[in-house]
Amino acid sequence: MVVKKSWGEKLFDGFNLLFLLLCSILFLYPMWYVLVSSFSDAYAIASGQVKLLPVGFNLNAYKLVFSDQNIWSSYGNTIFYVVVGTIINLIMTTLGAYPLSRRNLHGRNFVMAFIVFTMFFSGGLIPAYLNIRELGLFDTRWALILPGAVNAFNLIVMRTFFQSIPDSLIESAKIDGAHDFKVLWKIVLPLSMPVLAVMTLFYAVGHWNSWFSAMIYLQDRSLFPLQLILREILIQSSAQNMLTNATQDEVHRISESIKYATIIVATVPILMIYPFLQRYFVKGVMIGALKE
């Protein structure tokens, strides 16, 4: 049975559609502007001619970006941090969330209280720096991976998801002789793909966008992630290092297009991953956010 909408409901729906369309334009235009500027002539960008479409289409900025060895080495470093860091994050978060989701674990509420405490209070930057240095992690790749191996919020979300799995399944497996690790591997994890996809997205995006920890803990440029190189280009105007045999005026103009190209290079890979995990995203967050 089709229910006809009144004029008021149609007007309301039309207003919502128009409002969301305007919001989408406002949110997407900055990214679109960066994209078209990366393909535009440097002089057109400097003179403000670029609006909606590229002006003086060329790939010079991308040629300069990909010819810079710092970009390639930092790209490799970022991929390492994302892949290795996310794997460690998932393993540690899963091993922490599963036992805390079992109601027969004595003292689990006490442990959870300590975990939640870390979400509101921390030692601060200086104690963290001293801790990394004393552990021998300073100026190593592990300084960007091990300190954040477990995120308290993500652990709570995964724990809540595990609690939604019927206890009868786990008890049946244990009656058949399965130990906890086998229960986790054979029963819990196959049923937890939505929340695992969400955790993968959260951790991977976090590693991909991370630059502050690298700025604090790394001195060797060969270990720098892509985002730290991008920060140097955007803030410290180090794009001029890519340019040779150019006047100061040309360097200023061309560096603008290099900045836009570098932003695209640093952003597109993570944007390409998101659509493959999107179908799990809402389901995993909603189920993981249910109260016990």
Secondary structure as a PSIPRED ss2 file (coil, helix, strand):
# PSIPRED VFORMAT (PSIPRED V4.0)

   1 M C   1.000  0.000  0.000
   2 V C   1.000  0.000  0.000
   3 V C   1.000  0.000  0.000
   4 K C   1.000  0.000  0.000
   5 K C   1.000  0.000  0.000
   6 S C   1.000  0.000  0.000
   7 W H   0.000  1.000  0.000
   8 G H   0.000  1.000  0.000
   9 E H   0.000  1.000  0.000
  10 K H   0.000  1.000  0.000
  11 L H   0.000  1.000  0.000
  12 F H   0.000  1.000  0.000
  13 D H   0.000  1.000  0.000
  14 G H   0.000  1.000  0.000
  15 F H   0.000  1.000  0.000
  16 N H   0.000  1.000  0.000
  17 L H   0.000  1.000  0.000
  18 L H   0.000  1.000  0.000
  19 F H   0.000  1.000  0.000
  20 L H   0.000  1.000  0.000
  21 L H   0.000  1.000  0.000
  22 L H   0.000  1.000  0.000
  23 C H   0.000  1.000  0.000
  24 S H   0.000  1.000  0.000
  25 I H   0.000  1.000  0.000
  26 L H   0.000  1.000  0.000
  27 F H   0.000  1.000  0.000
  28 L H   0.000  1.000  0.000
  29 Y H   0.000  1.000  0.000
  30 P H   0.000  1.000  0.000
  31 M H   0.000  1.000  0.000
  32 W H   0.000  1.000  0.000
  33 Y H   0.000  1.000  0.000
  34 V H   0.000  1.000  0.000
  35 L H   0.000  1.000  0.000
  36 V H   0.000  1.000  0.000
  37 S H   0.000  1.000  0.000
  38 S H   0.000  1.000  0.000
  39 F C   1.000  0.000  0.000
  40 S C   1.000  0.000  0.000
  41 D C   1.000  0.000  0.000
  42 A H   0.000  1.000  0.000
  43 Y H   0.000  1.000  0.000
  44 A H   0.000  1.000  0.000
  45 I H   0.000  1.000  0.000
  46 A H   0.000  1.000  0.000
  47 S C   1.000  0.000  0.000
  48 G C   1.000  0.000  0.000
  49 Q C   1.000  0.000  0.000
  50 V C   1.000  0.000  0.000
  51 K C   1.000  0.000  0.000
  52 L C   1.000  0.000  0.000
  53 L C   1.000  0.000  0.000
  54 P C   1.000  0.000  0.000
  55 V C   1.000  0.000  0.000
  56 G C   1.000  0.000  0.000
  57 F C   1.000  0.000  0.000
  58 N C   1.000  0.000  0.000
  59 L C   1.000  0.000  0.000
  60 N H   0.000  1.000  0.000
  61 A H   0.000  1.000  0.000
  62 Y H   0.000  1.000  0.000
  63 K H   0.000  1.000  0.000
  64 L H   0.000  1.000  0.000
  65 V H   0.000  1.000  0.000
  66 F H   0.000  1.000  0.000
  67 S C   1.000  0.000  0.000
  68 D C   1.000  0.000  0.000
  69 Q H   0.000  1.000  0.000
  70 N H   0.000  1.000  0.000
  71 I H   0.000  1.000  0.000
  72 W H   0.000  1.000  0.000
  73 S H   0.000  1.000  0.000
  74 S H   0.000  1.000  0.000
  75 Y H   0.000  1.000  0.000
  76 G H   0.000  1.000  0.000
  77 N H   0.000  1.000  0.000
  78 T H   0.000  1.000  0.000
  79 I H   0.000  1.000  0.000
  80 F H   0.000  1.000  0.000
  81 Y H   0.000  1.000  0.000
  82 V H   0.000  1.000  0.000
  83 V H   0.000  1.000  0.000
  84 V H   0.000  1.000  0.000
  85 G H   0.000  1.000  0.000
  86 T H   0.000  1.000  0.000
  87 I H   0.000  1.000  0.000
  88 I H   0.000  1.000  0.000
  89 N H   0.000  1.000  0.000
  90 L H   0.000  1.000  0.000
  91 I H   0.000  1.000  0.000
  92 M H   0.000  1.000  0.000
  93 T H   0.000  1.000  0.000
  94 T H   0.000  1.000  0.000
  95 L H   0.000  1.000  0.000
  96 G H   0.000  1.000  0.000
  97 A H   0.000  1.000  0.000
  98 Y H   0.000  1.000  0.000
  99 P H   0.000  1.000  0.000
 100 L H   0.000  1.000  0.000
 101 S H   0.000  1.000  0.000
 102 R C   1.000  0.000  0.000
 103 R C   1.000  0.000  0.000
 104 N C   1.000  0.000  0.000
 105 L C   1.000  0.000  0.000
 106 H C   1.000  0.000  0.000
 107 G C   1.000  0.000  0.000
 108 R H   0.000  1.000  0.000
 109 N H   0.000  1.000  0.000
 110 F H   0.000  1.000  0.000
 111 V H   0.000  1.000  0.000
 112 M H   0.000  1.000  0.000
 113 A H   0.000  1.000  0.000
 114 F H   0.000  1.000  0.000
 115 I H   0.000  1.000  0.000
 116 V H   0.000  1.000  0.000
 117 F H   0.000  1.000  0.000
 118 T H   0.000  1.000  0.000
 119 M H   0.000  1.000  0.000
 120 F H   0.000  1.000  0.000
 121 F C   1.000  0.000  0.000
 122 S C   1.000  0.000  0.000
 123 G C   1.000  0.000  0.000
 124 G C   1.000  0.000  0.000
 125 L H   0.000  1.000  0.000
 126 I H   0.000  1.000  0.000
 127 P H   0.000  1.000  0.000
 128 A H   0.000  1.000  0.000
 129 Y H   0.000  1.000  0.000
 130 L H   0.000  1.000  0.000
 131 N H   0.000  1.000  0.000
 132 I H   0.000  1.000  0.000
 133 R H   0.000  1.000  0.000
 134 E H   0.000  1.000  0.000
 135 L C   1.000  0.000  0.000
 136 G C   1.000  0.000  0.000
 137 L C   1.000  0.000  0.000
 138 F C   1.000  0.000  0.000
 139 D C   1.000  0.000  0.000
 140 T C   1.000  0.000  0.000
 141 R H   0.000  1.000  0.000
 142 W H   0.000  1.000  0.000
 143 A H   0.000  1.000  0.000
 144 L H   0.000  1.000  0.000
 145 I C   1.000  0.000  0.000
 146 L C   1.000  0.000  0.000
 147 P C   1.000  0.000  0.000
 148 G C   1.000  0.000  0.000
 149 A C   1.000  0.000  0.000
 150 V C   1.000  0.000  0.000
 151 N C   1.000  0.000  0.000
 152 A H   0.000  1.000  0.000
 153 F H   0.000  1.000  0.000
 154 N H   0.000  1.000  0.000
 155 L H   0.000  1.000  0.000
 156 I H   0.000  1.000  0.000
 157 V H   0.000  1.000  0.000
 158 M H   0.000  1.000  0.000
 159 R H   0.000  1.000  0.000
 160 T H   0.000  1.000  0.000
 161 F H   0.000  1.000  0.000
 162 F H   0.000  1.000  0.000
 163 Q H   0.000  1.000  0.000
 164 S C   1.000  0.000  0.000
 165 I C   1.000  0.000  0.000
 166 P C   1.000  0.000  0.000
 167 D H   0.000  1.000  0.000
 168 S H   0.000  1.000  0.000
 169 L H   0.000  1.000  0.000
 170 I H   0.000  1.000  0.000
 171 E H   0.000  1.000  0.000
 172 S H   0.000  1.000  0.000
 173 A H   0.000  1.000  0.000
 174 K H   0.000  1.000  0.000
 175 I H   0.000  1.000  0.000
 176 D C   1.000  0.000  0.000
 177 G C   1.000  0.000  0.000
 178 A C   1.000  0.000  0.000
 179 H C   1.000  0.000  0.000
 180 D H   0.000  1.000  0.000
 181 F H   0.000  1.000  0.000
 182 K H   0.000  1.000  0.000
 183 V H   0.000  1.000  0.000
 184 L H   0.000  1.000  0.000
 185 W H   0.000  1.000  0.000
 186 K H   0.000  1.000  0.000
 187 I H   0.000  1.000  0.000
 188 V H   0.000  1.000  0.000
 189 L C   1.000  0.000  0.000
 190 P H   0.000  1.000  0.000
 191 L H   0.000  1.000  0.000
 192 S H   0.000  1.000  0.000
 193 M H   0.000  1.000  0.000
 194 P H   0.000  1.000  0.000
 195 V H   0.000  1.000  0.000
 196 L H   0.000  1.000  0.000
 197 A H   0.000  1.000  0.000
 198 V H   0.000  1.000  0.000
 199 M H   0.000  1.000  0.000
 200 T H   0.000  1.000  0.000
 201 L H   0.000  1.000  0.000
 202 F H   0.000  1.000  0.000
 203 Y H   0.000  1.000  0.000
 204 A H   0.000  1.000  0.000
 205 V H   0.000  1.000  0.000
 206 G H   0.000  1.000  0.000
 207 H H   0.000  1.000  0.000
 208 W H   0.000  1.000  0.000
 209 N H   0.000  1.000  0.000
 210 S C   1.000  0.000  0.000
 211 W C   1.000  0.000  0.000
 212 F H   0.000  1.000  0.000
 213 S H   0.000  1.000  0.000
 214 A H   0.000  1.000  0.000
 215 M H   0.000  1.000  0.000
 216 I H   0.000  1.000  0.000
 217 Y H   0.000  1.000  0.000
 218 L C   1.000  0.000  0.000
 219 Q C   1.000  0.000  0.000
 220 D C   1.000  0.000  0.000
 221 R H   0.000  1.000  0.000
 222 S H   0.000  1.000  0.000
 223 L H   0.000  1.000  0.000
 224 F C   1.000  0.000  0.000
 225 P C   1.000  0.000  0.000
 226 L H   0.000  1.000  0.000
 227 Q H   0.000  1.000  0.000
 228 L H   0.000  1.000  0.000
 229 I H   0.000  1.000  0.000
 230 L H   0.000  1.000  0.000
 231 R H   0.000  1.000  0.000
 232 E H   0.000  1.000  0.000
 233 I H   0.000  1.000  0.000
 234 L H   0.000  1.000  0.000
 235 I H   0.000  1.000  0.000
 236 Q C   1.000  0.000  0.000
 237 S C   1.000  0.000  0.000
 238 S H   0.000  1.000  0.000
 239 A H   0.000  1.000  0.000
 240 Q H   0.000  1.000  0.000
 241 N H   0.000  1.000  0.000
 242 M H   0.000  1.000  0.000
 243 L C   1.000  0.000  0.000
 244 T C   1.000  0.000  0.000
 245 N C   1.000  0.000  0.000
 246 A C   1.000  0.000  0.000
 247 T C   1.000  0.000  0.000
 248 Q H   0.000  1.000  0.000
 249 D H   0.000  1.000  0.000
 250 E H   0.000  1.000  0.000
 251 V H   0.000  1.000  0.000
 252 H H   0.000  1.000  0.000
 253 R H   0.000  1.000  0.000
 254 I H   0.000  1.000  0.000
 255 S H   0.000  1.000  0.000
 256 E H   0.000  1.000  0.000
 257 S H   0.000  1.000  0.000
 258 I H   0.000  1.000  0.000
 259 K H   0.000  1.000  0.000
 260 Y H   0.000  1.000  0.000
 261 A H   0.000  1.000  0.000
 262 T H   0.000  1.000  0.000
 263 I H   0.000  1.000  0.000
 264 I H   0.000  1.000  0.000
 265 V H   0.000  1.000  0.000
 266 A H   0.000  1.000  0.000
 267 T H   0.000  1.000  0.000
 268 V H   0.000  1.000  0.000
 269 P H   0.000  1.000  0.000
 270 I H   0.000  1.000  0.000
 271 L H   0.000  1.000  0.000
 272 M H   0.000  1.000  0.000
 273 I H   0.000  1.000  0.000
 274 Y H   0.000  1.000  0.000
 275 P H   0.000  1.000  0.000
 276 F H   0.000  1.000  0.000
 277 L H   0.000  1.000  0.000
 278 Q H   0.000  1.000  0.000
 279 R H   0.000  1.000  0.000
 280 Y H   0.000  1.000  0.000
 281 F H   0.000  1.000  0.000
 282 V H   0.000  1.000  0.000
 283 K H   0.000  1.000  0.000
 284 G H   0.000  1.000  0.000
 285 V H   0.000  1.000  0.000
 286 M H   0.000  1.000  0.000
 287 I H   0.000  1.000  0.000
 288 G H   0.000  1.000  0.000
 289 A C   1.000  0.000  0.000
 290 L C   1.000  0.000  0.000
 291 K C   1.000  0.000  0.000
 292 E C   1.000  0.000  0.000
